[in-house]
Structure formats: C-alpha cells, structure tokens
Amino acid sequence: MNLIEAPSPNFDPRTTTPSIIVLHYTGMKSGEAAIARLRDPEARVSSHYVVEEDGRIFRLVPEERRAWHAGVSFWRGRRNVNGDSIGIEIVNPGHEWGYRAFPEAQIEAVIALIADIRTRWDIEDRDIVGHSDVAPTRKDDPGELFPWRRLSEAGHGIWAEWPAAPGNPIGEGEEGAAVFALQAGLTRLGYDLPPSGKFDAATTAVVRAFQRHWRPEGVDGIADGETRARLIALLRVAA
C-alpha cells in the first residue's frame, strides 16, 4: 500500500495507545481543499489519513500522535476519543455539498488501510465507527451511503440483520419501559445515552446515528421494529 506523505502540524502527544478507528467524510468541495484545511495550523483540525476518491491515501499525522478529528465525542466509556483513536477522512462532498456514493476504488483503499492499521494496534470490530457514532448530536458523517456492511464482510466492523421486532415504533416525546430498554441497548453498544425512559432530542440524535450506520434504508430517528431488531442482533454480535 503506497502512502503519500502530506504532513500536518496539527497534532500533539498521545496518552494512550489507539483502540478506536473513526471514519469521516471530508464534507468539502474537493479533496485538495480538505487536505489543505487539515494541514492549516490556524484551522486546528487534522486526521491521520485522507483517502481520495481515486484510492490515493495521504498520511497527515503519524499514528503514534493524536490528531484532532473527532472533537467533543464519546464511545464505549471513552470521552474525547481523539486520544484513543485513529481518524480516517474519506473524500466526499457530504450532505452540504452534494452527498454521493463512495467510488469502488476509494472503498477498496479504505478497507486496505484499516487492515494495515489493525496489524499494529489492538482495535476491536465494535470500535470501528463513524464520526456520527461518537458525536451524534453534531455530525452525520460518513453517512448512510457509506457501505458499512461491505466493510464488515471484509473483516472490519460489526453488522447484523434481523426480522423486525414486534411493537409500534417509538419516537420523540414518548416515555416508558420500551424507551428505557432502547436507551440501555444503545448505551451498551457504545453511545452516550444514559437511560431515562424519556425519548428526548438526544435519543432521537443517537437513533438517527445508529440508523446511518446499521439501518441506512431509513434514517428518521424513529425506533421502529427493524431498528430495534438490528440493535438486539448487534448486541449479540458484539458480546
């Protein structure tokens, strides 16, 4: 795997070894613009890698250093996951500039890069996540068009499908045991959602993030039977 060196000054020391991979989309009009921003010291953002649409891979920050890609974030008890993670920016205009499918060459490069990273660090499948997973109230990337199932079939990340669970959909404003169970399951998977039994705006954001990753056919923040069934199946896979 050939890497193109494009060093960024935007990093600092790690205090722990990487145990999470966070995937992003760049959300800018071009890869060149994204790389320029990630290398701009005034922007104070960066990632370890950028993967272009044609499959080229740029290395901006050494894996042994902490890049500044996730911001305020949480996954499986770890807050501000920059210190625990390796960030991969995948060139795509994103929802603001014309979100589109990720080209085959790009996905093949992402799979190869993740496989290479995992030869050096102990990263569990359940800790390969999107920016929207670790920051669901702020971020949507890499979004519902990213082929998470394909990634899992290549050996990276978790995936599960299951027949729809019985019961009515539950959504914002509802309260009760079903909401509490949903929040508990999402928390167990990794999200920052202490169970309250009240389906509030934070719960909607987390359900929407879950759907972007594991139920991309419908991203609406409503926990219907299929969403709940996939959550239950994923918890079995991740156990």
Summary of the structure (lengths in Angstrom):
residues: 239
radius of gyration: 17.5
end to end distance: 32.7
largest distance: 53.1
contacts: 780
relative contact order: 0.14
helix: 35%
strand: 16%
